[in-house]
Amino acid sequence: RRGLSQPATMAESCSRLLRRTAIMLLLIAGGVQSAAHGLARQPAVRGLARQSEVCRLASLRAPLRPRTAPCCLGRARDEVEVAEVEAEAGVSLRTSGAPILTDFYGRSRSTATEELDAEEDSRHRSVVKIFTVSVRPNYELPWQSHPPESSTGSGLVICEQGKNMILTNAHVVADATLIEVRKSGSARRFVARAYAVAHECDLALLEIDDPDFWKRISPLELGDVPHLRDAVDVVGYPEGGDSLCVTSGVVSRIELQTYEHSGQNLLSLQIDAAINPGNSGGPAFDRSGRVVGVAFQNAPESQSIGFVIPTPVIRHFLRDVTSNNGKYTGFPSIGVVCQHTENPQLRERLGLPKQGGGILVRGVHPLAADVSVLNRLQPDDTILSIEGVEIASDGTCEVSAQERVSFAHLVHMKFPGETCAMRVLRGGKELLLQVATLRIERLVPDVAESSPAYFIYGGVVFMPLTMGFLHEYGEDWYEDAPRELTALWEYGQLSEADEQIVLLSRVLAAKETVGYVMLSEKRVLAVDGERVRNFKQFFLKMREAASSENKFVELTLESPGGNAVIVLKHESARRVDEMVQRTYRIPQLISDDLLEVLGELEVASGPAHK
C-alpha cells in the first residue's frame, strides 16, 4: 500500500514489505509469550505454564540492552516504523511503553515480559553451587585416610530464626575439609562451614560469615507437601555443565522411602524429573515459587525417577538443630515391631471386626520400657489409632482419597521425649495410652564424621562395626558385604544403651597369624569367656589380659555353624606388633579415643599406677 502512495522500485517495495512482515510476526510472538507468562500465574493452566517456563534459561540471561529494532532484521530500524505497523494493523500487540529489547544472545524480549520473570530470577539467585573437598576415613586401614576428593552439589538460601543459612544434603558436605559456595551468575567462591549435619535425614545447614555473599540474595520460602500430579521444577547444578539447570516434572508418589545415605525410612516425594549427580541439595519449586523439597537421590536403574526430601522432614530437622544449638537429636520411635492384621483368622483371634483396621504389636524393644506401666505398649496389643488418626490393617493411614502413608510418619513428626496418644485394644478392652517416644540408636550406628576407633594386638586389627565400615564395600554394600554383618545392621537391636559390635576386621600377615586370615570380619563375642559389651570394655579387657600372668588370651568369634576361637600369645604379640607397625607404616597401635581412655585411667589411678 505504501508503494502506491510514493514512487518506489519493485525491489524496495518487496524489501519494505518483508521487513514490516517480520516486525509484525515478532510483535505477535512477543504478545503470545507475554500471554503465556500471564497464564503461568493461573493454576488452571499448569500445562501451558510449564511449557513456557521450561523454555527459559535464566542462568544464561545477561542484562538486556535496548535497540531500535529486532536484531534478526540485520540492521537498526526506527521505532516509528514499528508503531506504523501497529497502526496499520489496528491493534497494539505490545505493552504500552515497553520497548523491544534483546539479550546477550540477540533474543528479542520486552520489558513487560522481563518484569514477569523478575520473581523467578530472584528465586534462582538463591540457589547456590557448593564445592567440597572431602577426606573420608579409611575403615579398611583405619590408621590412615582415603585420598582427598573434590565434588560439587547444590544448595538453597533459607532464613531460620532471623539468620540466613544455606540448606543442602548431608552427603554433599560429609567429611569435608573445605566447603566453598558460589552464587548463580557469579564467579566468586565464598568459604562456608557446617553449622549442623544430620546424616539420618541427609540434611545439613551451612554458615557464611562474609557479608558480601548475602547481598542481592533473598531467602526462599518453604511450602507445603504437594498433591499427586502437581508440577514441580528442580533447580540445581548437575553434572554436564557449570551453570544453573532447571528440570520439570510432576509428583508421582508420596510415601516413606529408604534414604540411601543412612538407610533410614522417612517421608519422600518421588518425581519424574531428572535428578543427576550435582543436583543434590537443590530445591524443588511448586508453581507458586515455594520450596516443596530438596533433591537428594535418584533411581539409577530407572529413567527420570528422582526423590525429594519433603518440607515436613526439613522443618523437623530445622526445628531440631536450631533449638539445640546445632546439635541433632533425630527422629524418634515408639520402640515396637508390628505386624499387619489383614488375615481374617488373625483378626478373629484378636477380637477385631472383619472390616476394620489395627496393627498387632509382636515385639517391644528392650530400651522402650516406659516409667509408667500403664502407658507401655505390650506384645499382643493392637494399635487402633495414633493421635486420632485411624490405622488400617496394613499399617497405613489415610491422607486423601488417593494417598496413604505409613503410621511411622506420625511418630517421626514427634521429638524424642514427647508422647503419642494411642487407642489400643488389649485383652478385648480398648485403652487410651500416652506412649512416650524415644530415640533408639541402631546396633550398627549410622554414618559419623570422626576417625574410626581401632586397636591392634598380635597383628590382628579390632574395631567397632559401623555404617562407615559397611560403606567400604562400595555402593552395593548391602549385596557385597558379609551377610552376617548386614543382618546385624538390618535386624540387630540394642540390649543396652552403650552396646557395640566389636569386629575382628583384619589380620595382618605374619608367621604368628598364619591360619587366622579366614576369620577376618567376624564379630568378637567374648574375651577369655567374658562377654564383650562395647569397644571400650573390650579394649580394657584385652589390656588387663596382657598384663596378667596368663600366657595366652582367647577370643571367641561368631561364626555360622559354631563359634570360632583365636588364641594370641602375649609374649609374641608385642614382637608382632612392632614388626607390623614398621611394615605397614602404622603411626600408633590404638586410635586417639583409646589414648584418651588411657589418659583418664592414669589420672584416676594416680602417679603410683603410672
N, C-alpha and C positions, 0 to 999 in steps of 0.2 A: 504494500500500500504506500509506503514512503517513496518507493521508486516512481510512483505515478505523479507525485507532487513535486519532486525535484529530479532534474535530469541526472541520470547515472548510467554507468555501463552495466551490462548484464553481470559481469564478474563481481562488481562492487555490491550489486543488489543481492546476489546469492550469498556473498560473504557476510553481509549485514544480517540477512535472514537467518543464516546458520548460527551466527553469534547470538542473536536475540532468542533463537530457539533454545540454545544451550543455557542462557541465563534463566529462561522460563523453567526448564527442567530442573536446574539446580535449586531454584526457589521452591518448586513443588516438593523436591526431595527434602529440603530443609523444613518445610511445613509438616510433611509426614513424619519426619524424625521428631520434631517438637511435639506433635500429637502423640507419638508413641511414648515419649518420655512423660507426657501428662498422664497417659493410661497406666504407666508404671506405678503411679501413686494410688491406683484404684485396685483393690483386691479382686474385683470381679473379673479381671482380665489378666490373671497371673501368667498365662502362656505367652501373651504378647509382650508383657513386661520383661519376661525372662529372655525372650529372643532379642529385644532391643538392648538389654543390659549385657548380655553375653558378648555382643559385638564390640563393646568398649574395651579399650586397653588403657586404663587410667594411668598406669605406671609409665607409659611411654609418652604421655601428653606433655608437651612443652608449653611455656607461656604463649598465648595467642597474640598475633600481631595483625592489626587491620590492614587490609589492602582495598583498592578501589574496585576490584572485580575478582572473581574466582581465578585461581592460578591455572586451571585447566584450559583457559582461553589463550594462553601463551603470552599475553601482554596486558598491561594495565588498561582498564576501561573506567569511564566516569560513572559515578553512581546515578547521574541523571538518566543515563540510558536504561539502567535497571528500573528506575522509577517510571520511565516511559512505558516499558514493557508491562509493568503492573497496571498502569493507567489504561493501556490498550486492552488488557485482559479484563479490566473492570473489577478486579479483586486485589486484596492485599494478602499475600502469602507469607509475609514476614511479620514478626512482632514490630509494632511501631517504634521506630527509632533504633532498631537493632541492626547494626552494620554487619555485613558478611565478613567473617574472619577466617584465617587459615592457620593451621598449627605448623609445627616443625616439618612435618611430612607433606605439607601442602593440602591437607584435608580440610574441606570447607565446613565451617560451623557458624552458628550465630551466637551472639551474646546471650540471647534468651535461652538457648539450649545449654550454654555453658553455666548459666545460673542454676539450671535444674541439676547439673552434675556436681555442683559445688559441695553438696552434702555428702555425696558418695566419695568425693576426693578427700574430704575431711576424715571420713572413716578409714580410708585406705592409708592415710598418713599415720594412723595409729596402729598399723600392722608393721612389725619390725622384723628384720632378719638377724638371727643370732649365730655368732661364730664361736665355736667352742674348741679348746684344746684340752683333751682329757687323758689321764693316765690311769688305766684300770689296774686294780690289784690282780696279781697272778696267783690264783688259788692252786694251781698245779705245782708251782715253785714259790711258795708263799714268802720267801725271804727276798724276792725281787718283784718288780712290776712289769707290766706289758709296756712296749714302746709307746711314746705319745701318739695320739691320733687326733686329726682335725675333722670336724664335722660341722654341719650347719642345720639350723632349724628356723622355726618361725615363732612369733610371739605377738601379744596384743597388749595395749596400754589400758589399764583399768585404774579406778580410784577406790581405795579401800581405807575407810576411816580418815578421809581427808588427805590421803597421801597417794600420789601417783606411783604405780608399780607396773612391772611387766609380768604378765601371766604366760606361762609356757608349759611344756611337758617336762616331767622329771627326767625322762631318759635323754632329753636334749642336753641337759647340763649335768648329768651324772658323772661323778669322778672328775669334774672339771678343775683344771689348774688355771685356766684363763677363759673368761667369758667376755665377749665384745658384742655390742649391739649397734646396728645401723638402721637409720630411718629410711623410709621409702623415698626415693629420689635424691638421696644424699650419698656422698662418697666417704663421709667421716664415720669412723667407728668410735664408740664410747665404751669404756670399761665398765662392766657390771659385776655385781656379786650376788650370790644366792642369799635371800632372806629366809626362805623356808622351802624344803623339798619333801614331798610326800610320795614315796615310791609306790605305796599301796594303790593310790588312785592316779598315779602318773601325772602329778601336777607340781608346779614349782612357781615361786614368786621371786623376781629379781629386783634389785635396787640399783639406781644410778645416781651418783652424787653430783655430777656435773650439771649445773642449771641450764647450760646451753642445749642439752638434749631435749628438755621439756618445752622449748619454745615452738610455737605454732603446731602444737600437738594436743589433742583432746582425748580424755579417757572415753572408752566405749561403754555402752550401757548393756548390762546383762538382761536378756529377755526371759521368756517362759519356755516350757517344753512345747515344741511344735506338735501339730497334729500329723497323722499319717498323710502322705502325699503333699504335704506343704513343701514349697520350693525353698531351697537354701543355696547360698553362694559360699564356697570355701575359698578363702583368700590366704595366700602364703607364698613361700619361696621354694618350690620343689626343684629337684634336680632337672637339668636340661637347660638352665638359663640362670641369669643373675637378677632379673627384675621381678616385680610383683606379678603374680599369676592368679587368675580368677577362674574357678571351675564351678559349674552349676549342676544341680540335681534335685531330687526330691527325697523326703524322709520315707523310707520303705519299711522300717521296723524299729520298735522301741521296746527293749527288754534288757534283762541282765545278760551281760557278756563277760567272757574272761579277758581281763586286761593282761596282755602278754608280758608286760614289763614286770608284773608282780605275781600273776596267777590268781589274783583276787577276782571274784564275780561281783560286778557293780553295774548300775544302770548305764546304758549306752544307746546312742542313736546310730542306726545303720542307714546310710545314704547311698545313692547310686552315682555320686560324683567321685571322680578320681582323686585319691589321696596317695601321694607318692613320697618317697624319702625327701625330706626338706620341708614338707607341708606340716610336719608335726609341730604342734603348738600354735598353729594359725587358727583364726576364728572362723566360725560358720555363721553367716548372717541370714536372718529372715528377710522378708520383703519390706519390713518397716525399718530395716537397718540396725536392728538389735542383735546382740550376740546370743545364739541359741546353743553354742557349744564350742569345744576346742578339738580340732582334729588330732588323732593320736595313733591310729593304726589302720591297716588295710587287710584284705584277704588275698595273699599273694597267688593262691591257686585259682582265684576268680578274677573276673574283669569288672572294673568300675564298681567295686564294693569297698566303701570306706566306713570308718567308725569314728564317732564324735562323742566326747565326754559332755553330757548334758549339764545344764545350769544347776539342777539340784545337787549334783555331786560337786560342782565348782563352788557353789555357795556354802556347802558344808565344809569344804576344805578351807575357804577364806575365813569363815567364822571361827573355825578351829584354831588356825595358826595366829590370827590377829588377836584372839582373846587369850592366847598362851605365849605371847611374845616370841612368835616364830616357831614354837615347839608344836609338833604334830602329834596328836593323840590317836587319831584314826577313827574308823567306823566300828561300832560295837556289834555285839551279837547277844542272843539270849542263851547260848551255850547248850543247844539241844540238836539232836538228829531226828528228822521227821520222816514219815512215810505217808504216801498217798493213800486215800481211803476209797478208791473208785470201785474196788471189788465188792459186790453185793453181800457175799458171805462175811467178809470182814466188817462191813457196816452193821450187819445184823448182830454180830458178836459184840460190837462196841456199843450197841444200843442206839445207833444213828438211823434216821429215816432213810428210805431207799433213795429219795431225791433230796439232796442237800449237800452241804459242804463239810469241812472239818479235816484236819490232818492229825495223824497219830504221832505222839512223841514216843519214839522207841529207844532213846538213849539220852542221858544228860551228861554233860561234860564234867569231869571231876572238879574243875575250878569254878563251876557255875552254881555252887551252893550259896543260897541267899541266907541272910541272918534270920529272916522270918520264915519259918517252915510253912506257914500258911500261904505265902506268896512265892513258893518254889514249885516250878514245874516238876512233874514226876513221870517216870515211864508209864505208858498206857493212858496218859492224859490225851484228850482230843482237843486241839485248839480250834475254836469255832470262829472267833473274830479277834482282831488286833486293832486297838484304837477306834473301835466302832465299825471297822471295815470287815465285811464277811469274807472268810477264807474258803475257797472252793475245795473240792476233794482232791484236786491236782496241785494244791499249794499255791494257787494264783488268786488274785483279787481283781475285780472289775475296775477298769479305768474309764472306758467308754463302751459304746455298743460294739466296737470292733477291736478294742485293745484290752489286754490283760497283762499283769506284771506279777512277778513272784512276791510272796508275802515278805521275803527277806528285805525287800526295799523299804518296807515300813519300819523295820528295825534299823536299817542303815541310816535313816534320816535322824535318828536319835544320837545323843552323845553319851560316851561311857559314864555310867552312874545314874542316868535318867531312867525312868520306869516306863513300861508299856502296859497299858490297860488291856487285859485279855479276858475273854469269856471262854471258859474251859469246861469240858464235860469230864467228870471224874467219878467213876463208880455209879453211873446213871444219874448223877446230880450236876447241875450247872453251877459253876463258881465264877466269881469275878475276882481276878487277881491283878495285883500291881507288880509285874515281874521286872526285876532290875536288869538293865543292860550292862554289859561289861566288856572290857577289851581282853580278848583271849588271843595271845600270840600263837603262831604256828609252832609245831615241834621243830620244823625246819624254818628258821627265820627268813624274812624277805630280804631284799637287797639292802645292804648297809654300806654307806660311804666311809669305810675305815679299813685300815690294813688288816689282813686276816691274822687271826691268832694261830700260832703253831708251836710245836715242841718236838725237838729231835733227840732221840735217845737210842743208842746202839745202832745207828744207821737207819732207823725207822722214823718216819715223819707222822706226827699225830696232829689233828686239827678238828675243830667243831664243824659239823655239817651245816652248810648254809646254802641259800639260793645262788650265791656267788660261785660256790664250788660246782653246782649243777650246771651253771651257765658256761663253764669251761668246755662243756661238750658241744657247744655251738647252738645255733638257732633251733635245731631239732633235739634239744637236750632231753626232752621228755621221752623221745624214742631211743636215743643213743646212750643215755646214762644207765647204769645198772638198775635193774627193776626193783631190787630191794631198797635202793635209795629213793627212787621216785615214789615208791609206795609209802615210804616214811613221810615224804613231802605231802602226798595226797591224802593219806588217811591217818597219819600219826597225830596223837593228842598228848598234850602236856599232862602229866600226872602231878607235877609240882611246878611252882611258879618259875623256878630257876633251872629247870631241867634242860639239858642239851644232849644232842647226839655227838659222841666222840668217835672220830673216824681214824682208822689207820689208812692214811691217804696215799702213802708212797713208801716203797722200800728202796733205799739207795744201795747200789751194787757194792758188795764187799764179800770176802770169803766167809765172814761171820753171819751174813744174812742170806746165804745160799738156801734155796727152798722156800723162802718166805715171800718171794715176789708175787706168787699167785694169790696171796692173801691180802693184796692191796685193795683199798676201797671197801673194807669191811668195818662194821660197827664194833667198837670195843665195849663189851658188856661188863667186864669185871677185871680188877687188878688183885692178884693173889686171893681170889674168892670174894672180894668186897665189890658190891655193885657200884658202877660208875653213874653218878647223877649229872655231872656237868664237867666242863673242861677244866675249870679251876680246881675242883675237887680231885679230878684225875691227875693233874699236874702235881698237886701236893702229895697225893698218894704215891706217885712214882718217885718223887723226891725222898719221901720217907723210906720207901723200899730200898733206894740206892744207898742210903746211909745206915741201913740195918745190917745185921750180921749174916743175913741170908745171902748166899752166893748168886741166886737167880731171882728173877721176877717173872711171874707167869701171867699172861694176858689171855682172857677168854674173848673170842671173836664170834659174832653172829654169822652163821653160815647155813645155807639150805641143807637139810638132812641131818644136821647135828653141828654143835658148836666146834670151832677150831681153836687151837691153842698155839701161842707163840711164847717161847722161853728166851729170855735175854740174860746173859751173864754180866754182872756188874763190872767185873774186872776188865773184860774185853770191850764192854760198851764204851768206856771212856776212851780207849785207844781207837776204836772205830770212829767215834765222833770227831776226834782230832783229824783223822785221815779224810773223812768225807767233807769236813769243813774246808780243808785245803783243796781237795779235788774239785768240789762244786762251788768254790769261792763263796761260801756262806758266811756272812758277816757275824752272825750270832746264832746260837742254837735254840734260843727261845725268843718269842716275839716281845715287843715292847710292853704289852699289857701284862705279861707274866713277869717281866722285870719289875714292874710296879708292885706286883703281888709280893715278890721277894723283898722289895724295899719296905713294904708295910710290915712284913714279918720281922725284919731286922729291927725296925723301930719299936715294935711291940715287945720283942724279946729282950732288947737292951744290948749294951756293949758286950756283956759276957757271952751271950749267944753268938754274936757276930764273930 
